[in-house]
Amino acid sequence: MNAPDRYERFVVPEGTKKVSYERDTKIINAASFTIEREDHTIGNILRMQLHRDDNVLFAGYKLPHPLQYKIIVRVHTTSQSSPMQAYNQAINDLDKELDHLRNAFETEMAKHSRDY
């Protein structure tokens, strides 16, 4: 069969960066982030978090090809921020939100496990 091994979807090859950054040469305050071994799940969450930032003018992502396990996130910001700052802020905000979600879930699980 010609299908790639399943682990290739998730394991970043040795010597490959998880995230690479490339400034746009034609548009000021625009850049592309290539995130290896991710798909629509991370792309859409990250895009939505970037849209919450008032300094972000555009945020979008694409999967170049179904057999390439990477996404490309494009960010265009106002002059008050840079794409790197917006990206880092979005990642930090998502990390905090997911920590809050995990803590709320664990609290509820602990309540319900005492009932049984």
C-alpha positions in Angstrom: 0.0 0.0 0.0 1.2 3.5 -0.8 -0.2 5.2 2.3 2.4 6.7 4.7 2.9 5.2 8.1 0.4 6.5 10.7 3.1 7.8 13.0 4.3 10.2 10.3 1.1 12.3 11.0 2.2 13.1 14.5 6.0 12.6 15.0 8.1 15.6 13.9 11.2 14.3 12.1 14.5 14.8 13.8 16.1 18.1 12.7 12.8 19.6 11.7 11.4 22.6 13.7 7.8 22.3 14.9 7.1 25.9 14.0 8.9 28.0 11.4 8.4 31.7 10.8 8.6 33.6 7.4 8.0 37.3 7.1 6.0 38.5 4.1 8.2 40.6 1.8 5.3 42.4 0.1 3.0 43.3 3.0 4.2 45.1 6.1 3.4 43.4 9.4 2.4 40.1 7.8 4.0 36.7 8.2 3.4 33.0 7.7 3.9 30.3 10.4 4.4 26.7 9.2 3.4 24.3 11.9 4.5 20.7 11.3 2.4 17.7 12.1 -0.8 19.6 12.8 -4.2 19.8 11.0 -7.5 21.6 11.0 -8.0 21.1 14.8 -5.1 23.4 15.7 -5.4 25.6 12.7 -9.0 26.6 13.3 -8.5 27.1 17.1 -5.4 29.2 16.5 -7.2 31.2 13.8 -10.1 32.0 16.0 -7.9 33.0 18.9 -5.9 35.3 16.6 -9.2 36.9 15.5 -9.9 37.9 19.1 -6.9 40.2 19.1 -7.9 43.8 18.0 -4.4 44.3 16.4 -4.9 41.3 14.0 -6.3 42.4 10.6 -6.2 39.0 9.0 -5.7 35.5 10.3 -6.1 32.3 8.2 -4.7 28.9 7.7 -4.5 26.3 5.0 -3.3 22.7 4.6 -1.1 22.7 1.5 -1.9 19.1 0.7 -3.8 16.2 2.4 -0.6 14.1 2.5 1.6 16.9 3.9 1.1 16.9 7.6 1.5 20.6 8.2 -0.5 23.8 8.3 0.4 27.3 7.2 -1.0 30.1 9.3 -1.0 33.6 7.8 -1.2 36.7 10.1 -1.4 40.4 9.2 -1.4 42.9 12.1 -1.6 46.6 12.6 1.5 48.7 13.2 0.9 48.4 17.0 1.8 44.7 17.0 3.8 42.2 15.0 2.7 38.9 13.7 5.1 37.2 16.1 3.6 39.0 19.1 0.1 38.2 18.0 1.0 34.5 17.5 2.7 34.2 20.8 -0.2 35.9 22.6 -2.7 33.6 21.0 -0.7 30.6 22.0 -0.4 31.8 25.6 -4.1 32.7 25.8 -5.1 29.2 24.4 -2.8 27.6 27.0 -4.5 29.5 29.8 -8.0 28.6 28.4 -7.1 24.9 28.2 -5.7 24.9 31.7 -8.9 26.5 33.0 -11.0 23.9 31.0 -8.9 21.0 32.4 -9.2 22.3 36.0 -12.9 22.8 35.7 -13.3 19.3 34.3 -11.1 17.7 37.0 -13.2 19.6 39.7 -16.4 18.3 38.3 -15.0 14.8 38.0 -13.9 14.9 41.6 -17.4 16.0 42.7 -19.1 13.2 40.8 -16.7 10.5 41.8 -17.5 11.2 45.5 -21.2 10.7 44.7 -20.6 7.1 43.5 
